[in-house]
Amino acid sequence: MLKVNKLTKEFKSGDYKIAAVKDISLYIPNSIFSTIMGRSGSGKSTLLSLLGALDKPTSGTIEVDGQNITSFGESKLIKYRRNKIGFIFQNYNLIPNLTALENVILPMEFVGVGLKNKKERAEDLLLRVGLSKKIRP
């Protein structure tokens, strides 16, 4: 469950404050697929950075599965991002000298997944998105 209450993120530009996200409130229950849409510059990326705990809000709260992540300290935020959040960036952010399988395995290195489990999980994830080692005729 995701609950956002009066979320605001401001940036300073000289003497001015610019509100990239202003007074956003929303509720998304578990198992619901949602989309964030808007014009260029409307605050979509800033909102996603806040929800993913990559940035801190100026004010407001973000609650995920009953936990207020805006109150987390840095070490708890690291665990939250590692265990609860996944991003697919517009510019992929793949490591070019690694195979697709190795790129998928890499984040699992940081959470202590065993070698056999990492490989099986990565192969399953690649298969789910239509990528496999098999060559199709």
C-alpha atoms as a printed R data frame, in Angstrom:
    type eleno elety resid chain resno      x       y       z
1   ATOM     1    CA   MET     A     1  0.000   0.000   0.000
2   ATOM     2    CA   LEU     A     2  1.242   3.464  -0.889
3   ATOM     3    CA   LYS     A     3 -0.152   6.512   0.867
4   ATOM     4    CA   VAL     A     4  1.125  10.007   0.144
5   ATOM     5    CA   ASN     A     5 -0.093  12.940   2.222
6   ATOM     6    CA   LYS     A     6  0.456  16.605   1.267
7   ATOM     7    CA   LEU     A     7  3.820  15.886  -0.342
8   ATOM     8    CA   THR     A     8  5.862  18.887  -1.456
9   ATOM     9    CA   LYS     A     9  9.379  19.164  -2.874
10  ATOM    10    CA   GLU     A    10 10.873  22.605  -3.405
11  ATOM    11    CA   PHE     A    11 14.159  23.574  -5.005
12  ATOM    12    CA   LYS     A    12 15.957  26.886  -4.574
13  ATOM    13    CA   SER     A    13 17.042  28.892  -7.589
14  ATOM    14    CA   GLY     A    14 18.786  32.025  -6.382
15  ATOM    15    CA   ASP     A    15 16.272  33.889  -4.233
16  ATOM    16    CA   TYR     A    16 13.339  31.852  -5.575
17  ATOM    17    CA   LYS     A    17 11.756  28.604  -4.439
18  ATOM    18    CA   ILE     A    18 10.376  26.351  -7.145
19  ATOM    19    CA   ALA     A    19  7.823  23.700  -6.170
20  ATOM    20    CA   ALA     A    20  8.491  20.677  -8.399
21  ATOM    21    CA   VAL     A    21  5.852  18.712  -6.459
22  ATOM    22    CA   LYS     A    22  3.232  20.632  -4.517
23  ATOM    23    CA   ASP     A    23  0.733  19.287  -1.990
24  ATOM    24    CA   ILE     A    24  0.265  15.840  -3.617
25  ATOM    25    CA   SER     A    25 -1.933  13.315  -1.826
26  ATOM    26    CA   LEU     A    26 -2.729   9.855  -3.160
27  ATOM    27    CA   TYR     A    27 -3.532   6.341  -2.077
28  ATOM    28    CA   ILE     A    28 -2.673   3.191  -4.055
29  ATOM    29    CA   PRO     A    29 -3.757  -0.139  -2.520
30  ATOM    30    CA   ASN     A    30 -1.642  -3.278  -2.845
31  ATOM    31    CA   SER     A    31 -1.872  -5.160  -6.165
32  ATOM    32    CA   ILE     A    32 -2.988  -2.082  -8.099
33  ATOM    33    CA   PHE     A    33 -1.002  -1.040 -11.183
34  ATOM    34    CA   SER     A    34 -0.768   2.748 -11.495
35  ATOM    35    CA   THR     A    35  0.659   5.210 -13.971
36  ATOM    36    CA   ILE     A    36  1.996   8.711 -13.432
37  ATOM    37    CA   MET     A    37  1.428  10.886 -16.474
38  ATOM    38    CA   GLY     A    38  1.942  14.548 -17.236
39  ATOM    39    CA   ARG     A    39  3.629  17.139 -19.396
40  ATOM    40    CA   SER     A    40  7.378  17.546 -19.477
41  ATOM    41    CA   GLY     A    41  8.440  19.461 -16.377
42  ATOM    42    CA   SER     A    42  5.272  18.664 -14.418
43  ATOM    43    CA   GLY     A    43  7.120  16.866 -11.575
44  ATOM    44    CA   LYS     A    44  6.766  13.182 -12.529
45  ATOM    45    CA   SER     A    45 10.450  12.331 -12.107
46  ATOM    46    CA   THR     A    46 10.685  14.309  -8.875
47  ATOM    47    CA   LEU     A    47  7.653  12.472  -7.490
48  ATOM    48    CA   LEU     A    48  9.157   9.096  -8.422
49  ATOM    49    CA   SER     A    49 12.471  10.073  -6.799
50  ATOM    50    CA   LEU     A    50 10.583  10.896  -3.623
51  ATOM    51    CA   LEU     A    51  8.553   7.670  -3.688
52  ATOM    52    CA   GLY     A    52 11.730   5.664  -4.303
53  ATOM    53    CA   ALA     A    53 13.474   7.401  -1.385
54  ATOM    54    CA   LEU     A    54 16.156   8.771  -3.714
55  ATOM    55    CA   ASP     A    55 15.290  12.285  -2.484
56  ATOM    56    CA   LYS     A    56 13.649  13.739   0.622
57  ATOM    57    CA   PRO     A    57 10.496  15.862   0.512
58  ATOM    58    CA   THR     A    58 10.385  19.442   1.753
59  ATOM    59    CA   SER     A    59  7.170  18.524   3.574
60  ATOM    60    CA   GLY     A    60  4.521  15.819   3.700
61  ATOM    61    CA   THR     A    61  4.694  12.073   4.261
62  ATOM    62    CA   ILE     A    62  5.096   8.886   2.256
63  ATOM    63    CA   GLU     A    63  3.790   5.690   3.790
64  ATOM    64    CA   VAL     A    64  4.611   2.282   2.285
65  ATOM    65    CA   ASP     A    65  2.984  -0.818   3.758
66  ATOM    66    CA   GLY     A    66  2.204   1.079   6.972
67  ATOM    67    CA   GLN     A    67  5.704   2.529   7.423
68  ATOM    68    CA   ASN     A    68  6.377   6.251   7.147
69  ATOM    69    CA   ILE     A    69  9.530   6.205   4.987
70  ATOM    70    CA   THR     A    70  9.943   9.982   5.306
71  ATOM    71    CA   SER     A    71 10.916   9.408   8.946
72  ATOM    72    CA   PHE     A    72 13.615   6.823   8.125
73  ATOM    73    CA   GLY     A    73 17.273   7.508   8.829
74  ATOM    74    CA   GLU     A    74 19.888   6.885   6.132
75  ATOM    75    CA   SER     A    75 20.663   3.244   7.054
76  ATOM    76    CA   LYS     A    76 16.961   2.342   7.119
77  ATOM    77    CA   LEU     A    77 16.476   4.114   3.772
78  ATOM    78    CA   ILE     A    78 19.283   2.038   2.257
79  ATOM    79    CA   LYS     A    79 17.545  -1.171   3.379
80  ATOM    80    CA   TYR     A    80 14.196   0.129   2.094
81  ATOM    81    CA   ARG     A    81 15.631   0.942  -1.353
82  ATOM    82    CA   ARG     A    82 17.508  -2.355  -1.494
83  ATOM    83    CA   ASN     A    83 14.585  -4.570  -0.478
84  ATOM    84    CA   LYS     A    84 11.421  -2.758  -1.557
85  ATOM    85    CA   ILE     A    85 12.139  -0.562  -4.586
86  ATOM    86    CA   GLY     A    86 12.993  -1.296  -8.191
87  ATOM    87    CA   PHE     A    87 13.512   1.263 -10.918
88  ATOM    88    CA   ILE     A    88 13.651   0.908 -14.666
89  ATOM    89    CA   PHE     A    89 15.367   4.059 -15.829
90  ATOM    90    CA   GLN     A    90 14.605   5.671 -19.162
91  ATOM    91    CA   ASN     A    91 18.265   5.360 -20.160
92  ATOM    92    CA   TYR     A    92 18.594   1.745 -18.976
93  ATOM    93    CA   ASN     A    93 21.762   2.252 -16.865
94  ATOM    94    CA   LEU     A    94 23.173  -1.130 -17.879
95  ATOM    95    CA   ILE     A    95 26.863  -1.901 -17.515
96  ATOM    96    CA   PRO     A    96 27.953  -2.356 -21.134
97  ATOM    97    CA   ASN     A    97 30.728  -4.899 -20.545
98  ATOM    98    CA   LEU     A    98 28.360  -7.262 -18.665
99  ATOM    99    CA   THR     A    99 25.894  -9.659 -20.260
100 ATOM   100    CA   ALA     A   100 22.148  -9.178 -19.723
101 ATOM   101    CA   LEU     A   101 22.267 -12.019 -17.180
102 ATOM   102    CA   GLU     A   102 25.162 -10.411 -15.298
103 ATOM   103    CA   ASN     A   103 23.390  -7.026 -15.260
104 ATOM   104    CA   VAL     A   104 20.298  -8.652 -13.731
105 ATOM   105    CA   ILE     A   105 22.378 -10.581 -11.177
106 ATOM   106    CA   LEU     A   106 24.343  -7.501 -10.044
107 ATOM   107    CA   PRO     A   107 21.745  -5.997  -7.653
108 ATOM   108    CA   MET     A   108 21.363  -9.390  -5.989
109 ATOM   109    CA   GLU     A   109 25.033  -9.212  -4.983
110 ATOM   110    CA   PHE     A   110 24.142  -6.487  -2.468
111 ATOM   111    CA   VAL     A   111 21.451  -8.453  -0.650
112 ATOM   112    CA   GLY     A   112 23.343 -11.707  -0.093
113 ATOM   113    CA   VAL     A   113 21.464 -13.995  -2.492
114 ATOM   114    CA   GLY     A   114 23.327 -17.279  -3.032
115 ATOM   115    CA   LEU     A   115 25.051 -17.862  -6.394
116 ATOM   116    CA   LYS     A   116 22.711 -20.639  -7.557
117 ATOM   117    CA   ASN     A   117 19.606 -18.672  -6.544
118 ATOM   118    CA   LYS     A   118 20.890 -15.490  -8.223
119 ATOM   119    CA   LYS     A   119 21.396 -17.234 -11.544
120 ATOM   120    CA   GLU     A   120 18.028 -19.031 -11.437
121 ATOM   121    CA   ARG     A   121 16.200 -15.832 -10.423
122 ATOM   122    CA   ALA     A   122 17.937 -13.754 -13.102
123 ATOM   123    CA   GLU     A   123 17.187 -16.313 -15.814
124 ATOM   124    CA   ASP     A   124 13.532 -16.386 -14.741
125 ATOM   125    CA   LEU     A   125 13.305 -12.574 -14.802
126 ATOM   126    CA   LEU     A   126 14.869 -12.396 -18.268
127 ATOM   127    CA   LEU     A   127 12.490 -15.065 -19.515
128 ATOM   128    CA   ARG     A   128  9.514 -13.076 -18.167
129 ATOM   129    CA   VAL     A   129 10.470 -10.103 -20.327
130 ATOM   130    CA   GLY     A   130 11.043 -12.237 -23.416
131 ATOM   131    CA   LEU     A   131 14.804 -12.683 -23.168
132 ATOM   132    CA   SER     A   132 16.421 -16.093 -22.946
133 ATOM   133    CA   LYS     A   133 19.614 -17.884 -23.915
134 ATOM   134    CA   LYS     A   134 17.764 -19.988 -26.458
135 ATOM   135    CA   ILE     A   135 18.045 -18.955 -30.080
136 ATOM   136    CA   ARG     A   136 14.713 -18.931 -31.803
137 ATOM   137    CA   PRO     A   137 14.445 -20.287 -35.393
